[in-house]
Amino acid sequence: MRSHNPFSANTIFVGDGLSDKYAADVADVVFAKTKLADYCYENSIPHNRYRNLGQVAESLEKALESCALQIPDYRIAWSEAI
């Protein structure tokens, strides 16, 4: 994950398996389910447990809305980025 983020921008990671544990270790925000959620819990990695991607999208949308006044005008809306 670090190699794909050369400017150290904040990162959000969504995963569900043990193969995702390396990304979960370094991400700023982690959404995890099943085995990854268990791994995060056991290793005290802060995470947001989810059941489906709709919950992740809803959480991200609410987070962006709550800080909408702090986002400069040149940034695009989350829905435009998808």
Residue frames as qw, qx, qy, qz and C-alpha x, y, z in Angstrom:
[[0.000, 0.888, 0.461, 0.000, 0.00, 0.00, 0.00],
 [0.314, -0.776, 0.101, 0.537, 2.85, 2.37, 0.78],
 [0.414, -0.120, 0.582, 0.690, 4.38, 1.81, -2.66],
 [0.150, 0.584, 0.655, 0.455, 1.13, 2.98, -4.26],
 [0.221, -0.931, -0.290, -0.024, 1.03, 6.09, -2.08],
 [0.662, 0.199, -0.135, 0.710, 4.30, 7.96, -2.69],
 [0.002, 0.556, -0.054, 0.830, 2.94, 11.26, -1.32],
 [0.187, -0.135, -0.801, 0.552, 1.67, 9.73, 1.95],
 [0.420, -0.281, -0.207, -0.838, -1.92, 10.80, 1.34],
 [0.533, -0.119, 0.621, -0.563, -4.52, 9.60, 3.82],
 [0.310, 0.103, -0.869, -0.373, -5.71, 6.12, 2.92],
 [0.730, -0.047, 0.325, -0.599, -8.96, 4.22, 3.28],
 [0.188, 0.238, -0.931, -0.205, -8.86, 0.44, 2.95],
 [0.802, -0.030, 0.150, -0.578, -11.75, -1.99, 2.60],
 [0.365, 0.341, -0.861, -0.094, -11.06, -5.70, 3.00],
 [0.836, -0.262, 0.023, -0.481, -12.30, -9.01, 4.29],
 [0.973, 0.022, -0.212, 0.091, -9.53, -11.61, 4.31],
 [0.708, -0.590, 0.145, 0.360, -6.23, -12.29, 5.99],
 [0.652, 0.261, 0.271, 0.659, -4.39, -11.42, 2.79],
 [0.059, 0.842, 0.194, 0.500, -5.54, -7.83, 3.45],
 [0.640, -0.685, -0.220, 0.272, -3.83, -7.59, 6.84],
 [0.580, -0.078, 0.079, 0.807, -0.73, -5.82, 5.51],
 [0.043, 0.514, 0.303, 0.802, -2.79, -3.00, 4.03],
 [0.507, -0.750, -0.374, -0.200, -4.90, -2.80, 7.19],
 [0.697, -0.401, -0.196, 0.561, -1.72, -2.36, 9.22],
 [0.380, -0.104, 0.114, 0.912, -0.79, 0.85, 7.37],
 [0.024, -0.603, -0.526, -0.599, -4.12, 2.36, 6.27],
 [0.060, -0.194, 0.313, -0.928, -5.46, 5.43, 8.04],
 [0.660, 0.019, 0.268, -0.702, -9.05, 4.17, 7.96],
 [0.079, 0.115, -0.974, -0.176, -9.95, 0.48, 7.76],
 [0.770, 0.010, 0.059, -0.635, -13.29, -1.09, 6.91],
 [0.116, 0.297, -0.948, -0.014, -13.12, -4.80, 7.69],
 [0.839, -0.117, 0.047, -0.530, -15.36, -7.83, 7.76],
 [0.979, 0.009, -0.200, -0.039, -15.01, -11.54, 8.49],
 [0.876, -0.132, -0.148, 0.440, -11.42, -12.70, 8.99],
 [0.370, 0.457, -0.111, 0.801, -9.88, -9.26, 8.55],
 [0.418, -0.701, -0.012, -0.578, -12.16, -7.80, 11.22],
 [0.895, -0.429, -0.107, 0.064, -11.10, -10.58, 13.59],
 [0.735, 0.163, -0.118, 0.648, -7.43, -9.90, 12.79],
 [0.066, 0.626, -0.051, 0.775, -7.87, -6.17, 13.40],
 [0.653, -0.662, -0.058, -0.362, -9.61, -6.79, 16.71],
 [0.927, -0.263, -0.097, 0.249, -6.95, -9.27, 17.88],
 [0.651, 0.122, -0.024, 0.749, -4.15, -6.86, 16.93],
 [0.171, -0.720, -0.329, 0.587, -5.79, -3.68, 18.27],
 [0.199, 0.075, 0.443, 0.871, -6.05, -2.13, 14.81],
 [0.330, 0.431, 0.349, -0.764, -8.85, 0.46, 14.78],
 [0.002, 0.083, 0.807, 0.584, -11.41, -0.58, 12.19],
 [0.559, 0.144, 0.135, -0.806, -15.01, -0.20, 11.12],
 [0.331, 0.079, 0.939, 0.047, -16.79, -3.53, 10.85],
 [0.496, 0.301, -0.171, -0.797, -19.14, -3.84, 7.88],
 [0.676, 0.157, 0.705, -0.146, -21.46, -6.46, 6.38],
 [0.618, 0.551, 0.483, 0.286, -21.78, -5.10, 2.83],
 [0.431, 0.105, 0.169, 0.880, -20.25, -2.42, 0.63],
 [0.132, -0.745, -0.411, -0.508, -23.40, -0.34, 0.88],
 [0.577, -0.764, -0.217, 0.191, -22.57, 0.26, 4.54],
 [0.602, -0.215, 0.129, 0.758, -19.06, 1.38, 3.60],
 [0.196, 0.454, 0.388, 0.778, -20.40, 3.79, 0.99],
 [0.344, -0.818, -0.381, -0.260, -22.93, 5.19, 3.47],
 [0.646, -0.615, -0.112, 0.439, -20.24, 5.69, 6.13],
 [0.496, -0.015, 0.237, 0.835, -17.93, 7.46, 3.70],
 [0.020, 0.633, 0.436, 0.639, -20.74, 9.66, 2.43],
 [0.470, -0.829, -0.302, -0.023, -21.69, 10.69, 5.98],
 [0.647, -0.436, 0.020, 0.625, -18.06, 11.40, 6.84],
 [0.360, 0.215, 0.331, 0.845, -17.62, 13.57, 3.78],
 [0.164, -0.757, -0.433, -0.461, -20.87, 15.44, 4.44],
 [0.569, -0.748, -0.256, 0.226, -19.80, 16.17, 8.01],
 [0.482, -0.489, 0.168, 0.707, -16.64, 17.89, 6.82],
 [0.486, 0.636, 0.472, 0.368, -18.07, 19.38, 3.62],
 [0.014, -0.998, -0.066, -0.018, -17.49, 22.95, 4.79],
 [0.496, -0.697, 0.407, 0.320, -13.79, 22.20, 5.28],
 [0.707, 0.167, 0.542, 0.422, -13.22, 20.87, 1.76],
 [0.058, -0.464, 0.248, 0.848, -11.81, 23.46, -0.66],
 [0.618, 0.548, 0.118, -0.552, -13.87, 24.31, -3.76],
 [0.371, 0.563, -0.646, -0.358, -11.45, 22.62, -6.15],
 [0.215, -0.117, 0.964, -0.100, -12.21, 19.16, -4.76],
 [0.470, -0.090, -0.604, -0.638, -14.83, 17.08, -6.52],
 [0.730, -0.268, 0.236, -0.583, -17.82, 15.49, -4.85],
 [0.444, -0.250, 0.858, -0.062, -17.48, 11.89, -3.72],
 [0.721, 0.421, 0.510, -0.205, -20.23, 10.81, -6.12],
 [0.510, 0.810, -0.217, -0.189, -18.28, 12.36, -9.01],
 [0.087, -0.648, 0.756, 0.039, -15.15, 10.41, -8.06],
 [0.660, -0.022, 0.736, -0.146, -16.87, 7.03, -8.30]]
